[in-house]
Amino acid sequence: MHLPRRTKATHGIGGRQTQTPNANASNHSLASSTGKSTGCLTRRLRFGPASAWRAGSRCQTAALGRVIRDITRKIAGDDWLQTKFAWLLNLARRMREQERGQRGPKVYSLHAPEVECIGKGKPHKPYEFGVKVSVATTLKRCKGGQFAIRAKALPSNPYDGHTLAKIIPAIEQLIGNEIERLHADAGYRGHNAPPNYRFKVYTSKQKRRLTPQIKREMRCRSAVEPVIGHIKNEHRMGRNYLHHRHGDANNAILAAVGYNFSLLIKWLRILLCLVMVAILAPPKSATA
C-alpha cells in the first residue's frame, strides 16, 4: 500500500517535535534547535506547492536523523537514559527508514504505533488510519431495532474473506445457534469459511446459486451499513481513546454494546410511555 507524501512528511515533523522535549526534560541540550525550523517547514508543507512538499520531506528526514544521532551521543554510557529512550528511538528510526512502497507494518503515528493504513478505494476517502473491525448483525430486523451481534477488532489489516474461519464459530458460540446463511459484501470473495459453510456464504453481485428468497435477502444485506455508521459516529468506534492493541479490541466491543443498549433504552422508553398511558387513562364509564 502506498504511503501518501503528506502523511510521511507530517510524521517527520511529529517525530522531531516528540524527541526534543524528552531530551530537554532529561537535562541534555541538543546541538540544534527545532522550534523555529519546524514551524517554517510546517507552513511550507501545508501551503506550498508540490515541489515544496518534496523538499520539505527531505529536510524533515535529515533533521530527524540529526536529532536521533544527537540524542544517541548524549545518552551514551547512561543505562537509565538508554532504557528510557530505547522505545522512542526505535520508532523514530523505523519512521525515518521506511519507504513509500515497502511491505509490512509501517509507523503512521508515534503516540499510537499500532495504527494501520486501510485502503477504502473510495474517491472521497481513499485511506483510513486505524484498525479494521468486523461487525455482524441479524438479517431480519428485531422489534427493538437492528442489533449488532458481533464486533471484533482485526489487527494487521487482514483480507476480509480470510477472517470468516474465526468469525463464524465465534458468532455461533455467542448466540448459541447455527448460522443458516451469511450475506457479506464483495470484499469477502475467496473466503476461507469452514467446510460446512462453503455454500452458505453469499457475497454481493453474486450470480450463481441464488434462489428468489436469497435474492430478497441480499437486498436486505445493506442494513448493516447504517448500523456501522451509528456505531462509528455516535458510540465512539470512529475514534478510540484506549491505548494499544487491547484498547482497540475493547473499544470495538464497548461501542457495539453501547449501540445495543441505546436500542434497548429506546424500546424501554416506549414501553414505559405505554404503561403510563394505561395507568393514567381515565376509567371507562359503565353503560346502562
N, C-alpha and C positions, 0 to 999 in steps of 0.2 A: 504494500500500500504506500502511495507516495505521500510524503510529508509536505504540506504547504509551506512556501517560503516564509510567509508571515508568522506562522507558528514557530518555526525554528528560530527566527530572529528574535521574536518576543521572549522565548525561553532563554536565549542567550543573555538578554538583559536581566531576566529574573535570576539567573544563576550568579551573575556578577553582584547584583544587589543583595542576594542572600548570603553570599560568602563573606562580604566585607563587614557587616555588623557583628557576626560571630567572631571574626578575627579581632575587631576593635574591642569587643567585650572581654577578650582574653588578654588585654593589655599588650597586644602585638601590633605595632603600626606597620602598615603596608607601604610598599615602595611607591605606589601610585594612588592618587585619589580617584574615586569612581563616581562621585555625585554629579559634578558638572558635566563630564563627558557622557555619562549615561543619559542625562536629561536631553542633551543636544541630539544624541543618536536616536532617542525615542521620538523626538519631533521629526527628524529626518525620515525615520522608518514609517511614521504614521501619516505624514502629509507629503512626503517626497515622491518622486517618480519611481519607476521600476528600477532604474539604474541605481538610485539611492538605496533601494532595498538590498540589492546585491552587494553594494559596497558596505552598507551598514552591517549586513550579516557577517561579512568577513572581518570587519573591525571588532564586532562583538565576540566572535570566536577567538580572535587573537587576544582581546582583553581578558576574556575568561581564562585562557591559557596562562597569561601572566599572573593573574590572581591565584590560580591553582599552584603554580610554581613558587610564588612568593610565600603563600601560607605553608607549603611543604617545607621550605627552608626555615621559616620561623619556628615551626613546631618540632623540628628535628632534634632528637635527644630527649624530648619530654614525652614519656609514655602516656601520661594522663591526657595531654592535649591530642596526641595522636589517636588515642581511643575516641576522644570526643569528636574529632573531625573526620574520622575514617569513613563513616556512612555518607556524610555530605560531600566529601571529596570524591568518593566513588561515584555518586550520582552526577557530580559535575564533570568528571572525566567521561562517563558514558554519554552525557549530553553533548559534550564537545566532539567526541569521536564518532557519533552516529552519523550515518549518511542518509541521503534522501531515499534511495531505493533499497536499503538493506532489509534483510529478512529478520524476523524475530522481534522480540519486545523492544520498544523504544521508551525514552523518557520524555513525556509531554508536560510534566508538572513536577517541580521539586518538592512541594509540600504534599503531593499525592502521587508518588511514582507508579502506583498500580493502575493509573488511568490509561485507557487504551483508545486508539483511534478506530472508530467503527464507520465503514463506508455505507452511506444510506442510498446513494445512487439517485438522489432527488435534486432537481435543479436549484431549488431554493435552500436546500440543506444537504450538501454533498457529504459532509462529515459530522459525526457526533463524537464527543470525547467523554468517556465514562466506562461503564461495564455493561455487557449485554445481559438482559433479563428476559426470561421466558414466563409468559402469562397465559394461563388456560382458564376458560370459562365453560359453562354449560351451553349446549346448543339452543335449548329452549329456555325462554325467559321465565324465571320463577315469579310468583305473585309479589314477592317483595322486591324484585329487581334482578338485574343480571349480575350474579355474584362471581367473584374471582375464586376459583377453587385451587389454584396453584400459582405460586410466584417464586422463582428461584433465580439467583444471580449465576451467570455463566462466565467466569473469568477466562482469560486467554483468547477471547473472541472466537469461539468455535463456529464451524459451519452449522447452520440451523438444523439441517437434516441429520447431522451426526449427534444430536442431543436426545433423540427420541428413545434410544436404548435405555437411558436412565430416567427420563421424564415420565414415560408411560407406567413403569412399575411403581414409581413414587406416587403418581396420581391415584392409581388403584389402591395402594396401601392407605392413602389418606382418606378416600371416600368410601372404602370398603366394598367396592363393587367393580365389576368388569366393564371396560370401555367397549361399547358396541361399534362405534365409528369415530374416527378422528379427522376433523377437517382443518387444514392448515393452508398457509399462503404458498406462493410459488417458491419461496426460499427453502422449503422442505423437500424439494425433489431430490431423488437419490438418497433417501433416508436410510437409517440403519435400525429401524424398528425391530422388535423381537419377531421371530419367525411366524408366530401365530397372529401377528398384526400386520403382516406384509401386505395383505389385500384389504386392510381396514383403514388405511391412511389415504385420504383424498386431498389433493392439492388443487389450488385454483387454476383455471384454464385446462384442467384435465378433460380429455375427451373419451377415454375408454372406461369401461366397467361402470357407467353411470346410468342408473335407473331413474325414472321420473321422480321418485321420492328423494333420491340422493341429490338430484338437481335442485329440488326445492330446498333441501337442507344447505346446499352450497350457497344459495342466495342469502342465507342467514349467517354465513361464516363471518361476514364483516361486522357482526355485532360485537366482536371482541375489540374493534378499534376504538369506539368511544369509551370502553372500559379502561383501555390502556391510557387514553387521553385524560380521563378523570383521575386515575391513579398518579400519573405524572404531574399534572398541573395542580391538583387540589390536595394531594396526600403525600407530597414531598418525595416521590420517586424520581422526579426530574432533577432534584438537587440533593445530594447526600451530604449530611453533616457528620456522619460517623466515620471513623478512621479505619484505614487498612482494609484488607480483604474481608475480614469478619464484619466490619461495618457495612460493606456493600451487601453482603448476604443478609444481614439483619435488617437493613433498610428496605430491601425488596419485600421481605415478609411482613414487616410492620406497615408498609404502605398499603399492601393488599388487605391486611387485617383492618386498617383504618377505613378503607373503602367499604368493606363488608359491614363494619359497624355503623357507618353512616347510613347505609341502606336499611339496616335493622332499626336504627333510631327513627328514621323517617317513617317506616312501617308502624312502629310502636306509637309514634305521634298521631298517625291517622287512627289507629285503634283506640287510643285514649280519647280522641275527639268523638268517636262514635259512642264510646261508653258514657262520656259526659253528656252527650245529647240524649241518650236513652235514660240516664238518671234524672236529668233536669227537665225533661219534657213534661208538660202538664198532663195530669191523668185524663183519660178519655171519659167523657160524661156518659153515664148509662142511659140507654134509650128505653123509653117506656114501651 
